[in-house]
Amino acid sequence: MIEEGNCPICHNSDFATTWQGRITVVEPDKSFLAKKSGISKEGDYAIRVR
């Protein structure tokens, strides 16, 4: 997780402060959660569960 600067994946600097968990995607092409979330690159992602 990064706390300041830009996201290395989407290059956005607008980070949410209300995330509630995270997922680690190792093989995005084989991951159900990555596909449902639109994730195409390996990495750690903050998530918000509703």
HELIX and SHEET records of a PDB file:
HELIX    1   1 PHE A   32  SER A   37  1                                   6    
SHEET    1   A 2 GLY A  21  VAL A  25  0                                        
SHEET    2   A 2 GLY A  43  ILE A  47 -1                                        
END                                                                             
